[in-house]
Amino acid sequence: MTDKEPTDTGQDALNARLEQANKQLLQSEKLAAIGQLAAGVAHEINNPVGYVYSNLQTLENYLNDLFRLTDAIDTAASLEDLRQIRHNIDYNYLREDLKDLLSESREGIERVKTIISAMKDFSHIEEEEFKQADLHRGIETTLNVVNNELKYKAEVVRDFGELPHVECIASQINQVIMNLLVNAAHAIEDFGKITICTRHQGDSVTLEVEDTGKGIASEHLNRIFEPFFTTKGIGKGTGLGLSLSFNIIKKHNGEIEVHSEPGQGTRFRITLPVTQPEPLRHTQQNQDTENPA
């Protein structure tokens, strides 16, 4: 007597459980990555908030001086008294410095808004629908999220080509980009360069992240996409980033390749179709119907 083959229903249930487990793993890794970046993001927000707060204190002092001048209009005995108050508060300097103070504060608030907007865009972990997306916007969003990881380690060079919108799950592609950028920063020991290159070729687009870091040893190249494999020290990585990135790109019917030489740096190259195959789109629509958010 032989074991029965699993029924279609049983196989479908197993596939559904595996897909759900993969989604949970993906979300867990993304939350872990955001957690690792949290201190840097807090620092990025704290800097502009700090000087906006300082500027508000200066603005309070300036307003008190201006109120002294305006209040004196009703109490000053002569025009000369007003002029003396105006001189004492250094009105000309105050007037010019107010412009700089407000401009700097506005820039600080815009920086905070940019970081918060990037985090909101980046953290859409529940998003599972293929949509037309601007890859360059996704790259910029991710760069804002990981800015604190990069700015002390590398100059970031953008070599962007003209790209069409790409049918993808944007938040997942952003996660892949984040993994590659953070890995590139970790591979650079002092200060180097990270180049992001995009191109459109026929029915596909390519995205490359290249660093001038220490490179990957040849014996490790065939294992870097394995789950839990990492060459980083304890506490610096889960070993899931590249494995999940590989699965995300495969899910998008794309390819991810790596070229590296020890001491010369590493280049990851992602190729994605501009439009997903029709059967995948139908499958995704059926999943959305069966598993509404």
C-alpha positions in Angstrom: 0.0 0.0 0.0 1.4 3.3 -1.0 0.9 6.7 0.6 -1.7 8.7 -1.2 -0.7 11.7 -3.2 -1.8 15.0 -1.6 -5.0 16.2 -3.0 -5.2 19.5 -5.0 -7.0 21.0 -2.0 -4.3 19.8 0.4 -1.6 21.0 -1.9 -3.3 24.4 -2.3 -3.6 24.7 1.5 0.1 23.8 1.9 1.1 26.4 -0.7 -1.1 29.0 1.0 0.6 28.3 4.4 4.1 28.5 2.8 3.2 31.8 1.1 1.8 33.2 4.4 5.0 32.1 6.2 7.1 33.8 3.5 5.1 37.0 3.9 5.6 36.9 7.7 9.3 36.4 7.3 9.5 39.2 4.8 7.6 41.5 7.2 9.8 40.5 10.1 13.0 41.1 8.2 11.7 44.5 7.1 10.8 45.5 10.6 14.1 44.2 11.9 15.9 46.3 9.3 13.9 49.4 10.2 14.7 48.7 13.8 18.4 48.6 13.1 18.0 52.0 11.2 15.9 53.6 13.9 18.8 55.2 15.8 20.1 56.7 12.6 16.6 58.0 11.6 16.1 59.5 15.0 19.5 61.2 14.6 18.5 62.5 11.2 15.3 64.0 12.7 16.9 65.2 15.9 19.5 67.4 14.1 17.0 69.7 12.2 14.6 69.7 15.2 17.5 70.8 17.4 18.4 73.8 15.4 14.7 74.7 14.8 14.2 74.7 18.6 17.3 76.9 19.0 16.1 79.3 16.4 12.7 79.6 18.2 14.5 80.6 21.3 16.4 83.3 19.3 13.2 84.3 17.7 11.6 84.8 21.1 14.5 87.2 22.1 14.2 89.1 18.8 10.4 89.5 19.3 10.9 90.9 22.8 13.3 93.5 21.3 10.9 94.4 18.6 8.0 94.7 21.1 10.2 97.1 23.1 10.5 99.2 20.0 6.8 99.1 19.0 5.6 99.7 22.6 7.9 102.8 22.8 5.9 104.4 20.0 3.2 105.2 22.6 5.5 106.1 25.5 8.7 107.6 24.0 9.1 111.3 24.7 10.7 112.0 21.3 11.7 110.5 18.0 15.3 110.5 19.3 14.3 108.1 22.1 12.9 105.7 19.5 16.1 105.9 17.5 18.1 105.1 20.6 16.0 102.0 21.3 16.3 101.0 17.7 20.1 101.4 18.0 20.2 99.5 21.3 18.5 96.4 19.9 20.7 96.5 16.7 17.6 96.7 14.6 19.4 96.3 11.2 21.3 93.1 12.3 18.1 91.7 13.8 16.1 92.3 10.6 18.6 90.5 8.4 19.2 87.7 10.9 15.4 87.1 11.1 15.4 86.2 7.4 18.2 83.7 7.8 16.7 82.2 10.9 13.3 81.6 9.3 14.9 80.2 6.1 17.0 77.8 8.1 14.0 76.7 10.2 12.0 76.1 7.1 14.7 74.0 5.7 14.9 72.0 8.9 11.1 71.3 8.9 11.3 70.3 5.3 14.0 67.8 6.1 11.9 66.3 8.9 8.9 66.1 6.5 11.1 64.4 3.9 12.3 61.8 6.4 8.8 61.1 7.7 7.4 60.8 4.2 10.2 58.4 3.3 9.5 56.3 6.3 5.8 56.2 5.5 6.5 55.2 1.9 9.0 52.6 2.9 7.1 51.0 5.7 4.0 49.8 3.6 4.8 46.2 4.6 1.2 45.2 3.9 1.3 46.2 0.3 1.1 43.1 -1.9 -0.3 44.4 -5.2 1.6 44.8 -8.4 1.3 48.4 -9.6 3.1 50.8 -11.9 5.9 52.5 -9.9 8.6 55.1 -10.4 11.8 53.2 -9.4 13.8 56.5 -9.1 11.3 57.8 -6.5 11.7 54.5 -4.7 15.5 54.9 -4.7 15.3 58.4 -3.4 12.8 57.3 -0.7 15.2 54.5 0.4 18.2 56.9 0.3 16.4 59.2 2.7 15.7 56.3 5.1 19.3 55.0 5.1 21.0 58.4 4.9 22.6 58.1 8.3 24.1 54.7 7.4 25.6 56.1 4.2 26.7 59.7 4.8 29.7 58.9 7.0 30.8 55.9 4.8 30.4 56.9 1.2 29.7 59.4 -1.5 26.5 58.4 -3.3 26.6 58.8 -7.0 23.4 58.7 -9.0 23.8 57.5 -12.6 20.2 57.5 -13.6 18.9 56.7 -17.1 15.4 57.4 -18.5 13.1 54.7 -17.0 9.5 53.9 -17.7 7.3 53.1 -14.8 7.8 49.5 -13.8 5.0 47.0 -12.7 6.1 45.8 -9.3 5.4 45.8 -5.6 7.2 49.0 -4.8 7.7 48.5 -1.1 9.4 45.2 -1.7 11.7 46.6 -4.4 12.6 49.4 -1.9 13.5 46.8 0.6 15.8 45.1 -1.8 17.5 48.5 -2.6 17.8 49.2 1.1 19.5 45.8 1.7 22.0 46.5 -1.1 22.8 50.0 0.1 23.3 49.0 3.7 25.5 46.1 2.7 27.5 48.4 0.5 28.0 50.8 3.4 29.1 48.0 5.7 31.6 46.7 3.1 33.4 50.1 3.0 35.9 50.3 5.8 36.9 54.0 5.7 35.2 56.2 3.2 34.4 55.2 -0.4 31.8 55.6 -3.1 28.5 53.9 -3.8 27.2 54.2 -7.4 23.5 53.6 -8.3 23.0 53.1 -12.0 19.7 52.6 -13.8 19.0 51.8 -17.5 16.1 50.9 -19.7 16.8 48.1 -22.2 13.9 46.9 -24.4 11.3 45.2 -22.2 13.3 45.4 -19.0 15.1 47.8 -16.7 18.4 47.3 -14.8 19.4 48.7 -11.5 23.0 48.4 -10.2 24.4 49.2 -6.8 28.2 49.2 -6.9 30.6 50.0 -4.0 34.3 50.5 -3.5 34.4 48.3 -0.4 36.4 45.2 0.5 34.6 42.9 -1.9 33.4 39.3 -1.3 35.7 36.3 -1.1 35.3 33.9 -4.0 34.4 31.0 -1.7 31.4 33.1 -0.4 30.0 34.3 -3.7 28.0 31.1 -4.3 26.5 31.3 -0.8 25.5 34.9 -0.3 21.8 34.3 -1.3 21.5 31.4 1.1 19.2 32.0 4.1 21.1 32.9 7.3 24.4 33.0 5.6 26.4 36.2 6.6 29.9 37.3 6.8 29.0 40.2 9.1 29.8 40.2 12.8 27.3 39.3 15.5 24.5 41.9 15.7 25.2 43.4 12.3 22.9 41.2 10.2 20.4 38.4 10.2 21.7 36.6 7.1 18.2 37.0 5.6 18.5 40.3 3.7 20.1 38.9 0.5 18.1 35.7 0.6 14.8 37.6 0.8 16.0 40.0 -1.8 16.7 37.1 -4.2 13.2 35.7 -3.6 11.6 39.2 -4.1 13.3 39.6 -7.4 12.4 36.1 -8.5 8.8 36.8 -7.5 9.0 39.8 -9.9 10.3 37.6 -12.7 13.6 39.3 -12.5 17.2 38.4 -11.9 19.8 39.5 -9.4 23.5 39.0 -10.1 26.7 39.8 -8.2 30.2 40.6 -9.4 32.9 41.1 -6.8 36.7 41.0 -6.4 38.3 41.1 -3.0 39.8 44.6 -2.4 38.1 46.0 -5.5 34.4 46.3 -4.4 31.1 44.6 -5.3 28.4 45.3 -7.9 24.9 43.9 -7.6 22.8 44.0 -10.8 19.0 43.7 -10.8 17.0 43.1 -14.0 13.2 43.6 -13.9 10.6 43.3 -16.6 8.8 46.6 -17.3 5.4 44.7 -17.3 4.7 41.5 -15.5 3.4 38.4 -17.4 -0.4 38.3 -17.8 -0.8 34.9 -15.8 1.0 36.5 -12.8 -1.3 39.5 -12.9 -4.4 37.2 -12.9 -2.9 35.1 -10.1 -2.3 38.2 -8.0 -5.9 39.4 -8.6 -7.3 36.1 -7.5 -5.2 36.1 -4.4 -6.4 39.6 -3.6 -10.0 38.5 -4.1 -9.6 35.4 -1.9 -7.6 37.3 0.8 -9.0 40.8 1.1 -7.1 43.2 3.3 
